[in-house]
Amino acid sequence: MNLKNSFLIAISLSVIGLASWELYWRSQGYSPNLNDDKTLWAVQRAKVDKATGNEVLILGSSRAYFDIQLEEFERLTGKKTVQLASTGSSPLPIFNDIVENTDFNGTIIVGVTPGLFFSTTFPGAFPWKRPQSKVDRARDLTYAQLMNFRLSIPLQKNLVFISADEEEWADDVDLKSLLRRIKIGNRTGAPQQPPFYNFGDVTTGRNMSMTQRASSDTAFANTIIKVWHFFGKGAHPPDKESTSTYFIKDAQKFIAKGGNLVLVRFPSSGGTRIGENMGLPREQFWDYLLTTSKIQGYHFEDYQQLKDFTCPEESHLSADDAKKFTEELAKIMIKDGVLTNSKTN
């Protein structure tokens, strides 16, 4: 009987403790959100193995992730769309995986964020290592990992206190993240990255959209801008030759299989755009890539419908503007014949 009572008391205390912890974080303004992790990406990557030539893949970094809204794109084109963009990443490792390890010959839209696209081909560099880790997870995904992911989704959607992300946001609230926030001096004297807060909401289908807070709270948006400027100041010189050569080699293989390849330069604004113009001028990078590869490309500054969007944090569109941008971009591509409209009604 004593053992039974002890068990009941332990369960009761655990429930009370967890409920209190959950209510505390909700009182701080947090709400449940999904973790944008490698397994979420791998589940979408598995769809490519069964995809037909009538489907569309989105590759790139976070601008391709935030600025193309899947529901709007599919509504206008009638094409199933798989979102495989990866934040803070070069698109080259994922594109290489699609070209070398699948028979997919539909349409691939590659977002070109100059600082990441032209960054490196070195496997140990962060912009390469991060997307490659997603490719590796998709290849090596175990049933146990997949089952753990499936079981975690209802918890992630309903509980705040387990919120965490591979991005390691400054406002994650899992225990590991809370411990990581503890700083004891600066032993190296190196510049310290400003706090980087989560500003996106993702669905199980990997549709990413900017949070309302990021698009309407200027002070919050400015914290993100500080991070972009910090990254810009510490960025290594671009490696235009090796990245372009690597990409074009894979592009030629994909096109030879009958694939349709499109490049898109998504919007940026403010100081981030100024920095890109200075360090990665359009004529030396974007124009060079299109001329060398002879691939159809869409630069936001070339179209009246696309050029006047303002990014709240200088690098991504708000949820509402992303829907408008997606609609206009899809219409332009359909008009140009780059995409066919597959809607049946």
GIURNOR-V712201 format. One record per residue. PHI is phi in whole degrees, 0 to 359 (999 if undefined). PSI is psi in whole degrees, -180 to 180 (NA if undefined). Layout:
phi: [PHI PHI]
psi: [PSI PSI]
//
This chain:
phi: [999 299 296 297 296 298 296 295 295 297 297 298 296 296 297 297 297 294 297 295 297 296 296 298 292 295 293 272 96 279 222 299 208 281 275 273 252 297 289 302 294 298 297 287 299 297 293 294 295 247 289 260 290 266 256 236 249 252 241 140 254 291 292 294 287 282 270 255 264 298 298 293 296 292 297 278 262 73 252 295 233 249 267 239 294 222 297 61 230 283 281 296 297 289 298 299 299 296 292 275 241 222 259 299 223 273 256 241 259 252 282 250 263 310 296 258 302 263 287 190 237 282 300 273 284 305 297 263 296 297 294 295 295 290 300 297 296 297 287 254 303 265 297 296 295 294 295 299 297 300 289 281 302 300 291 298 285 238 237 280 292 262 299 205 201 294 291 58 295 290 250 296 238 288 301 300 292 296 292 293 287 288 245 242 72 231 292 269 78 287 303 263 297 297 303 245 264 296 227 223 245 242 256 295 271 62 266 256 219 292 290 298 299 294 274 241 260 299 297 293 301 294 294 286 302 300 293 300 292 297 297 297 292 261 290 285 302 293 245 298 294 290 293 295 298 299 294 296 300 291 299 296 296 295 295 296 279 97 284 248 243 227 254 226 259 280 293 216 207 61 296 296 294 299 297 295 297 282 270 223 303 306 296 272 236 300 299 300 296 293 294 287 272 59 258 297 225 232 258 303 285 270 229 304 289 246 276 260 285 246 275 305 243 78 225 218 273 295 302 293 291 297 296 295 299 301 299 293 297 298 298 296 295 294 299 282 81 291 239 266 276 261 294 258 220]
psi: [-42 -39 -42 -45 -40 -40 -46 -39 -42 -44 -45 -44 -38 -45 -44 -43 -46 -42 -40 -43 -42 -47 -34 -49 -35 -36 -20 4 6 153 157 145 156 149 127 79 180 -35 -37 -42 -43 -35 -39 -38 -32 -25 -26 -32 -22 5 152 174 -7 6 165 136 139 120 161 -160 -153 -25 -41 -29 -49 -37 -14 117 119 -42 -43 -43 -45 -35 -39 -34 -22 14 135 136 132 123 111 16 158 127 144 30 153 141 -7 -44 -39 -40 -42 -41 -44 -43 -45 -27 9 167 13 130 33 -141 133 123 121 118 133 99 107 -44 -23 -43 -44 17 -53 162 12 122 -26 -8 145 -46 -20 -42 -39 -55 -32 -33 -32 -43 -44 -40 -42 -38 -37 9 126 163 -36 -44 -41 -42 -41 -40 -48 -43 -26 -22 -50 -35 -44 -35 -16 -14 132 -39 -10 7 122 168 151 -18 -21 60 154 -16 17 148 11 163 -42 -42 -39 -40 -34 -24 -16 116 129 84 -176 90 -29 -22 4 153 138 130 135 158 135 107 148 132 21 150 131 149 172 -22 9 42 118 137 149 143 155 -36 -44 -32 -18 -19 102 -40 -42 -44 -35 -29 -34 -40 -40 -36 -44 -43 -36 -46 -40 -41 -31 7 142 156 142 154 74 -43 -51 -38 -42 -44 -44 -47 -46 -36 -47 -37 -42 -38 -44 -45 -36 -26 -2 10 156 118 131 137 142 130 107 161 150 164 179 -147 -31 -42 -40 -44 -39 -41 -35 -47 -25 64 142 -48 -28 -15 -69 -53 -41 -44 -44 -42 -42 -40 -23 36 143 131 152 113 130 -28 -10 -4 129 -36 -19 -19 -14 11 141 129 123 -35 25 -6 -13 155 151 165 -44 -44 -32 -38 -44 -44 -44 -45 -48 -42 -44 -42 -41 -44 -39 -43 -38 -9 6 -36 138 146 116 9 141 -4 NA]
//
